[in-house]
Amino acid sequence: MALPMRFRAAQPGDLSVVRALVESAYRGETSRRGWTTEADLLDGQRIDLAGLQSLLDRPHSRVVLAEADGRLIAC
């Protein structure tokens, strides 16, 4: 049975966990399990905390988080 998901707008306190999720999806060894990997094409960070903060600071912009069982599963 799938866990119910909860959606909400990201807040500044969420940025470090959002960054970790994005990095795990696109870079490094854990990304190789999915279709989104850039690990063989690029190195370094995919996004940093300042970049995420700039997304939150933009008018009319939202970073939406999906949580299940109290943990971030998507953004």
SESE-907987 format. One record per atom (N, C-alpha, C, O): residue number from 1; atom name; z, x, y. Coordinates in Angstrom, 3 decimals. Each point is the difference from the previous one (the first is absolute). Example, Ala and Ser with C-alpha at 12.3 -4.5 7.8 and 13.67 -1.06 7.14 Angstrom:
+-----+-------+----------+----------+----------+
! num ! atome !        Z !        X !        Y !
+-----+-------+----------+----------+----------+
!   1 !     N !    7.800 !   13.190 !   -5.690 !
!   1 !    CA !    0.000 !   -0.890 !    1.190 !
!   1 !     C !    0.000 !    0.900 !    1.200 !
!   1 !     O !    0.665 !    1.036 !   -0.019 !
!   2 !     N !   -1.385 !   -1.386 !    1.069 !
!   2 !    CA !    0.060 !    0.820 !    1.190 !
!   2 !     C !    0.730 !   -0.770 !    1.090 !
!   2 !     O !    0.169 !    0.509 !    1.108 !
+-----+-------+----------+----------+----------+
This chain:
+-----+-------+----------+----------+----------+
! num ! atome !        Z !        X !        Y !
+-----+-------+----------+----------+----------+
!   1 !     N !    0.000 !    0.844 !   -1.178 !
!   1 !    CA !    0.000 !   -0.844 !    1.178 !
!   1 !     C !    0.000 !    0.888 !    1.240 !
!   1 !     O !    0.771 !    0.956 !    0.081 !
!   2 !     N !   -1.609 !   -1.261 !    0.856 !
!   2 !    CA !   -0.095 !    0.780 !    1.235 !
!   2 !     C !    1.187 !   -0.302 !    0.906 !
!   2 !     O !    0.477 !   -1.132 !    0.080 !
!   3 !     N !   -0.021 !    2.163 !    0.589 !
!   3 !    CA !    1.077 !   -0.179 !    0.960 !
!   3 !     C !   -0.536 !   -0.668 !    1.252 !
!   3 !     O !   -1.133 !    0.272 !    0.399 !
!   4 !     N !    1.919 !   -1.142 !    0.234 !
!   4 !    CA !   -0.460 !   -0.586 !    1.261 !
!   4 !     C !   -0.067 !    1.080 !    1.082 !
!   4 !     O !    0.881 !    0.853 !    0.104 !
!   5 !     N !   -1.933 !   -0.911 !    0.686 !
!   5 !    CA !   -0.168 !    0.957 !    1.095 !
!   5 !     C !    0.433 !   -0.632 !    1.306 !
!   5 !     O !   -0.106 !   -1.209 !    0.205 !
!   6 !     N !    0.594 !    2.062 !    0.662 !
!   6 !    CA !    0.376 !   -0.414 !    1.341 !
!   6 !     C !   -0.825 !    0.840 !    0.961 !
!   6 !     O !   -0.109 !    1.213 !   -0.180 !
!   7 !     N !   -0.468 !   -1.834 !    1.189 !
!   7 !    CA !   -0.796 !    0.702 !    1.000 !
!   7 !     C !    0.744 !   -0.015 !    1.322 !
!   7 !     O !    0.633 !   -0.989 !    0.369 !
!   8 !     N !   -0.725 !    2.121 !    0.340 !
!   8 !    CA !    0.621 !    0.083 !    1.321 !
!   8 !     C !   -0.669 !    1.098 !    0.803 !
!   8 !     O !   -0.674 !    0.871 !   -0.550 !
!   9 !     N !    0.871 !   -0.925 !    1.860 !
!   9 !    CA !   -0.528 !    1.037 !    0.884 !
!   9 !     C !    0.873 !    1.245 !   -0.104 !
!   9 !     O !    1.225 !   -0.095 !   -0.073 !
!  10 !     N !   -1.857 !    1.247 !    0.067 !
!  10 !    CA !    0.731 !    1.273 !   -0.041 !
!  10 !     C !    0.756 !    0.207 !    1.307 !
!  10 !     O !   -0.442 !   -0.418 !    1.070 !
!  11 !     N !    1.575 !    1.066 !   -1.185 !
!  11 !    CA !    0.835 !    0.371 !    1.138 !
!  11 !     C !    0.117 !    1.521 !    0.035 !
!  11 !     O !   -0.294 !    0.659 !   -0.997 !
!  12 !     N !    0.714 !   -0.090 !    2.121 !
!  12 !    CA !    0.113 !    1.463 !    0.074 !
!  12 !     C !    0.832 !    0.618 !   -1.127 !
!  12 !     O !   -0.305 !    1.109 !   -0.439 !
!  13 !     N !    1.321 !   -1.780 !   -0.027 !
!  13 !    CA !    0.825 !    0.521 !   -1.083 !
!  13 !     C !   -0.700 !    0.062 !   -1.350 !
!  13 !     O !    0.507 !    0.627 !   -0.931 !
!  14 !     N !   -1.658 !   -1.266 !    0.813 !
!  14 !    CA !   -0.765 !   -0.020 !   -1.249 !
!  14 !     C !   -0.989 !    1.150 !   -0.117 !
!  14 !     O !   -0.549 !    0.229 !   -1.077 !
!  15 !     N !    0.314 !    0.488 !    2.149 !
!  15 !    CA !   -1.140 !    0.910 !    0.052 !
!  15 !     C !    0.041 !    1.118 !   -1.032 !
!  15 !     O !   -1.050 !    0.371 !   -0.525 !
!  16 !     N !    2.199 !    0.173 !    0.217 !
!  16 !    CA !    0.030 !    1.102 !   -0.968 !
!  16 !     C !   -0.378 !   -0.475 !   -1.400 !
!  16 !     O !   -0.684 !    0.721 !   -0.727 !
!  17 !     N !    1.112 !   -1.914 !    0.337 !
!  17 !    CA !   -0.358 !   -0.510 !   -1.323 !
!  17 !     C !   -1.470 !   -0.440 !   -0.028 !
!  17 !     O !   -0.656 !    0.124 !   -1.034 !
!  18 !     N !    0.138 !   -0.631 !    2.140 !
!  18 !    CA !   -1.424 !   -0.348 !    0.081 !
!  18 !     C !   -0.846 !    1.264 !   -0.122 !
!  18 !     O !   -0.992 !    0.019 !   -0.728 !
!  19 !     N !    1.379 !    1.021 !    1.432 !
!  19 !    CA !   -0.739 !    1.264 !   -0.072 !
!  19 !     C !   -0.015 !    0.536 !   -1.432 !
!  19 !     O !   -1.038 !    0.450 !   -0.486 !
!  20 !     N !    2.173 !   -0.498 !   -0.180 !
!  20 !    CA !    0.073 !    0.479 !   -1.386 !
!  20 !     C !   -0.915 !   -0.815 !   -0.918 !
!  20 !     O !   -0.647 !    0.564 !   -0.883 !
!  21 !     N !    0.587 !   -1.878 !    1.081 !
!  21 !    CA !   -0.875 !   -0.835 !   -0.820 !
!  21 !     C !   -1.471 !    0.332 !    0.246 !
!  21 !     O !   -0.776 !    0.117 !   -0.949 !
!  22 !     N !    0.392 !    0.033 !    2.209 !
!  22 !    CA !   -1.391 !    0.338 !    0.332 !
!  22 !     C !   -0.366 !    1.360 !   -0.586 !
!  22 !     O !   -1.073 !    0.155 !   -0.584 !
!  23 !     N !    1.950 !    0.821 !    0.733 !
!  23 !    CA !   -0.270 !    1.333 !   -0.548 !
!  23 !     C !   -0.155 !   -0.046 !   -1.519 !
!  23 !     O !   -0.875 !    0.665 !   -0.553 !
!  24 !     N !    1.713 !   -1.442 !   -0.120 !
!  24 !    CA !   -0.085 !   -0.061 !   -1.464 !
!  24 !     C !   -1.276 !   -0.690 !   -0.464 !
!  24 !     O !   -0.488 !    0.276 !   -1.096 !
!  25 !     N !   -0.057 !   -1.167 !    1.914 !
!  25 !    CA !   -1.229 !   -0.705 !   -0.373 !
!  25 !     C !   -1.245 !    0.842 !    0.215 !
!  25 !     O !   -0.971 !   -0.136 !   -0.745 !
!  26 !     N !    0.979 !    1.009 !    1.751 !
!  26 !    CA !   -1.219 !    0.710 !    0.385 !
!  26 !     C !    0.002 !    1.497 !   -0.273 !
!  26 !     O !   -1.068 !    0.592 !   -0.156 !
!  27 !     N !    2.231 !    0.031 !    0.096 !
!  27 !    CA !    0.063 !    1.454 !   -0.136 !
!  27 !     C !    0.975 !    0.387 !   -1.094 !
!  27 !     O !    0.872 !   -0.783 !   -0.375 !
!  28 !     N !   -1.023 !    1.984 !   -0.128 !
!  28 !    CA !    0.938 !    0.527 !   -0.979 !
!  28 !     C !   -0.274 !   -0.487 !   -1.411 !
!  28 !     O !   -0.926 !   -0.776 !   -0.239 !
!  29 !     N !    1.731 !    1.235 !   -0.670 !
!  29 !    CA !   -0.214 !   -0.273 !   -1.423 !
!  29 !     C !    0.151 !   -1.474 !   -0.359 !
!  29 !     O !   -0.737 !   -0.505 !   -0.847 !
!  30 !     N !    1.678 !   -0.190 !    1.475 !
!  30 !    CA !    0.175 !   -1.412 !   -0.359 !
!  30 !     C !   -1.212 !   -0.836 !    0.373 !
!  30 !     O !   -0.235 !   -1.039 !   -0.617 !
!  31 !     N !   -0.533 !    1.457 !    1.598 !
!  31 !    CA !   -1.182 !   -0.768 !    0.409 !
!  31 !     C !   -1.114 !    0.062 !   -1.035 !
!  31 !     O !   -0.886 !   -0.856 !   -0.003 !
!  32 !     N !    0.914 !    1.827 !   -0.854 !
!  32 !    CA !   -1.075 !    0.164 !   -0.992 !
!  32 !     C !   -0.026 !   -1.131 !   -1.035 !
!  32 !     O !   -0.990 !   -0.169 !   -0.712 !
!  33 !     N !    2.063 !   -0.592 !    0.631 !
!  33 !    CA !    0.045 !   -1.119 !   -0.947 !
!  33 !     C !   -0.760 !   -1.222 !    0.508 !
!  33 !     O !   -0.301 !   -0.905 !   -0.778 !
!  34 !     N !   -0.011 !    0.868 !    2.064 !
!  34 !    CA !   -0.667 !   -1.163 !    0.582 !
!  34 !     C !   -1.396 !    0.320 !    0.490 !
!  34 !     O !   -0.469 !    1.128 !   -0.146 !
!  35 !     N !   -0.186 !   -2.097 !    0.717 !
!  35 !    CA !   -1.379 !    0.154 !    0.467 !
!  35 !     C !   -0.075 !    0.511 !    1.433 !
!  35 !     O !   -1.090 !    0.324 !    0.471 !
!  36 !     N !    2.210 !   -0.242 !    0.232 !
!  36 !    CA !   -0.017 !    0.358 !    1.416 !
!  36 !     C !    0.177 !    1.481 !    0.270 !
!  36 !     O !    0.063 !    0.402 !    1.162 !
!  37 !     N !    0.019 !    0.415 !   -2.182 !
!  37 !    CA !    0.347 !    1.403 !    0.209 !
!  37 !     C !   -1.003 !    0.738 !    0.885 !
!  37 !     O !   -1.214 !   -0.166 !   -0.122 !
!  38 !     N !    1.753 !    0.972 !    1.000 !
!  38 !    CA !   -0.779 !    0.930 !    0.810 !
!  38 !     C !    0.424 !    1.429 !   -0.314 !
!  38 !     O !   -0.383 !    0.941 !    0.695 !
!  39 !     N !    1.180 !   -0.793 !   -1.755 !
!  39 !    CA !    0.637 !    1.277 !   -0.304 !
!  39 !     C !   -0.994 !    1.136 !   -0.190 !
!  39 !     O !    0.308 !    1.142 !    0.342 !
!  40 !     N !   -1.486 !   -1.424 !   -0.875 !
!  40 !    CA !   -0.991 !    1.055 !   -0.220 !
!  40 !     C !   -0.911 !    0.220 !    1.204 !
!  40 !     O !   -0.775 !    0.956 !    0.028 !
!  41 !     N !    0.867 !   -1.828 !    0.956 !
!  41 !    CA !   -0.882 !    0.085 !    1.165 !
!  41 !     C !    0.680 !    0.596 !    1.223 !
!  41 !     O !   -0.610 !    0.760 !    0.752 !
!  42 !     N !    1.865 !   -1.105 !   -0.560 !
!  42 !    CA !    0.743 !    0.388 !    1.199 !
!  42 !     C !    1.388 !    0.459 !   -0.399 !
!  42 !     O !    0.492 !   -0.341 !   -1.076 !
!  43 !     N !    0.136 !    1.118 !    1.946 !
!  43 !    CA !    1.393 !    0.351 !   -0.238 !
!  43 !     C !    0.798 !   -0.305 !    1.254 !
!  43 !     O !   -0.556 !   -0.420 !    1.015 !
!  44 !     N !    1.841 !    0.630 !   -1.090 !
!  44 !    CA !    0.871 !   -0.312 !    1.129 !
!  44 !     C !    0.428 !   -1.458 !   -0.028 !
!  44 !     O !   -0.240 !   -0.722 !   -0.967 !
!  45 !     N !    0.872 !    0.314 !    2.040 !
!  45 !    CA !    0.515 !   -1.358 !    0.094 !
!  45 !     C !   -1.117 !   -1.006 !    0.242 !
!  45 !     O !   -0.990 !    0.306 !    0.664 !
!  46 !     N !    1.154 !   -1.493 !   -1.202 !
!  46 !    CA !   -0.919 !   -1.114 !    0.260 !
!  46 !     C !    0.352 !   -0.642 !    1.331 !
!  46 !     O !   -0.882 !   -0.366 !    0.778 !
!  47 !     N !    2.182 !    0.232 !   -0.521 !
!  47 !    CA !    0.493 !   -0.563 !    1.254 !
!  47 !     C !    1.384 !    0.575 !    0.254 !
!  47 !     O !    0.714 !    0.361 !   -0.935 !
!  48 !     N !   -0.345 !   -0.279 !    2.193 !
!  48 !    CA !    1.339 !    0.484 !    0.333 !
!  48 !     C !    0.780 !   -1.111 !    0.700 !
!  48 !     O !   -0.541 !   -1.061 !    0.313 !
!  49 !     N !    1.823 !    1.333 !   -0.076 !
!  49 !    CA !    0.857 !   -1.016 !    0.606 !
!  49 !     C !   -0.465 !   -0.379 !    1.396 !
!  49 !     O !    0.095 !   -1.167 !    0.383 !
!  50 !     N !   -0.594 !    2.125 !    0.384 !
!  50 !    CA !   -0.493 !   -0.306 !    1.349 !
!  50 !     C !   -1.216 !   -0.924 !   -0.066 !
!  50 !     O !   -0.138 !   -0.907 !    0.820 !
!  51 !     N !   -0.736 !    1.137 !   -1.787 !
!  51 !    CA !   -1.162 !   -0.871 !   -0.171 !
!  51 !     C !    0.391 !   -1.419 !   -0.369 !
!  51 !     O !   -0.577 !   -0.963 !    0.504 !
!  52 !     N !    1.554 !    0.837 !   -1.381 !
!  52 !    CA !    0.489 !   -1.329 !   -0.355 !
!  52 !     C !    0.667 !   -0.680 !    1.185 !
!  52 !     O !   -0.196 !   -1.193 !    0.231 !
!  53 !     N !    0.982 !    1.955 !    0.516 !
!  53 !    CA !    0.654 !   -0.577 !    1.172 !
!  53 !     C !   -1.034 !   -0.491 !    1.007 !
!  53 !     O !    0.189 !   -1.042 !    0.627 !
!  54 !     N !   -1.280 !    1.787 !   -0.471 !
!  54 !    CA !   -1.040 !   -0.433 !    0.940 !
!  54 !     C !   -0.632 !   -1.320 !   -0.444 !
!  54 !     O !   -0.409 !   -0.801 !    0.841 !
!  55 !     N !    0.324 !    0.566 !   -2.150 !
!  55 !    CA !   -0.498 !   -1.291 !   -0.479 !
!  55 !     C !    0.951 !   -1.130 !    0.374 !
!  55 !     O !   -0.437 !   -1.082 !    0.392 !
!  56 !     N !    1.735 !    1.334 !   -0.514 !
!  56 !    CA !    0.981 !   -1.025 !    0.371 !
!  56 !     C !    0.010 !   -0.258 !    1.499 !
!  56 !     O !    0.274 !   -1.116 !    0.441 !
!  57 !     N !   -0.571 !    2.140 !    0.337 !
!  57 !    CA !    0.050 !   -0.116 !    1.458 !
!  57 !     C !   -1.212 !   -0.707 !    0.599 !
!  57 !     O !    0.053 !   -0.441 !    1.148 !
!  58 !     N !   -1.128 !    0.327 !   -1.896 !
!  58 !    CA !   -1.215 !   -0.636 !    0.529 !
!  58 !     C !    0.215 !   -1.501 !    0.190 !
!  58 !     O !    0.541 !   -0.673 !   -0.877 !
!  59 !     N !   -0.966 !    0.160 !    2.020 !
!  59 !    CA !    0.065 !   -1.457 !    0.179 !
!  59 !     C !   -0.918 !   -0.687 !   -1.017 !
!  59 !     O !   -1.073 !    0.510 !   -0.322 !
!  60 !     N !    1.493 !   -1.641 !   -0.165 !
!  60 !    CA !   -0.796 !   -0.813 !   -0.921 !
!  60 !     C !   -0.265 !    0.708 !   -1.330 !
!  60 !     O !   -0.984 !   -0.307 !   -0.673 !
!  61 !     N !    1.838 !    1.238 !    0.291 !
!  61 !    CA !   -0.159 !    0.732 !   -1.255 !
!  61 !     C !    1.259 !   -0.186 !   -0.844 !
!  61 !     O !    1.109 !   -0.043 !    0.533 !
!  62 !     N !   -1.281 !   -0.066 !   -1.837 !
!  62 !    CA !    1.125 !   -0.115 !   -0.927 !
!  62 !     C !   -0.277 !    0.852 !   -1.227 !
!  62 !     O !   -1.136 !    0.105 !   -0.462 !
!  63 !     N !    2.175 !    0.490 !   -0.047 !
!  63 !    CA !   -0.026 !    0.600 !   -1.326 !
!  63 !     C !    0.815 !   -0.955 !   -0.862 !
!  63 !     O !    1.192 !   -0.199 !    0.235 !
!  64 !     N !   -1.836 !   -0.384 !   -1.223 !
!  64 !    CA !    0.655 !   -1.000 !   -0.842 !
!  64 !     C !    0.457 !    0.670 !   -1.293 !
!  64 !     O !   -0.761 !    0.716 !   -0.650 !
!  65 !     N !    2.008 !   -0.963 !    0.296 !
!  65 !    CA !    0.585 !    0.555 !   -1.218 !
!  65 !     C !    0.131 !   -1.095 !   -1.047 !
!  65 !     O !    0.282 !   -1.153 !    0.327 !
!  66 !     N !   -0.487 !    1.514 !   -1.574 !
!  66 !    CA !    0.265 !   -0.889 !   -1.130 !
!  66 !     C !    1.139 !    0.621 !   -0.794 !
!  66 !     O !   -0.058 !    1.169 !   -0.381 !
!  67 !     N !    1.079 !   -1.955 !    0.139 !
!  67 !    CA !    1.168 !    0.468 !   -0.741 !
!  67 !     C !    0.230 !   -0.901 !   -1.209 !
!  67 !     O !   -0.242 !   -1.206 !    0.051 !
!  68 !     N !    0.701 !    1.796 !   -1.111 !
!  68 !    CA !    0.394 !   -0.744 !   -1.199 !
!  68 !     C !    1.243 !    0.667 !   -0.561 !
!  68 !     O !    0.075 !    1.225 !   -0.094 !
!  69 !     N !    0.872 !   -2.024 !   -0.267 !
!  69 !    CA !    1.242 !    0.508 !   -0.573 !
!  69 !     C !    0.661 !    1.030 !    0.918 !
!  69 !     O !    0.606 !    0.964 !   -0.468 !
!  70 !     N !   -0.732 !   -1.181 !    1.789 !
!  70 !    CA !    0.654 !    0.862 !    0.973 !
!  70 !     C !   -0.665 !    1.334 !    0.262 !
!  70 !     O !    0.590 !    0.860 !    0.655 !
!  71 !     N !   -1.816 !   -0.663 !   -1.152 !
!  71 !    CA !   -0.672 !    1.278 !    0.250 !
!  71 !     C !   -1.418 !   -0.232 !    0.508 !
!  71 !     O !   -0.628 !   -1.016 !   -0.300 !
!  72 !     N !    0.145 !    1.972 !    1.069 !
!  72 !    CA !   -1.343 !   -0.064 !    0.558 !
!  72 !     C !   -1.023 !    0.219 !   -1.107 !
!  72 !     O !    0.079 !    0.981 !   -0.739 !
!  73 !     N !   -1.044 !   -1.900 !    0.624 !
!  73 !    CA !   -1.039 !    0.152 !   -1.017 !
!  73 !     C !   -1.398 !    0.084 !    0.599 !
!  73 !     O !   -0.938 !    0.413 !   -0.682 !
!  74 !     N !    0.785 !   -0.798 !    1.948 !
!  74 !    CA !   -1.323 !    0.057 !    0.637 !
!  74 !     C !    0.161 !   -0.068 !    1.509 !
!  74 !     O !    1.004 !   -0.486 !    0.519 !
!  75 !     N !   -2.023 !    0.988 !    0.170 !
!  75 !    CA !   -0.032 !   -0.112 !    1.460 !
!  75 !     C !   -1.442 !   -0.032 !    0.465 !
!  75 !     O !   -0.259 !   -0.091 !    1.200 !
+-----+-------+----------+----------+----------+
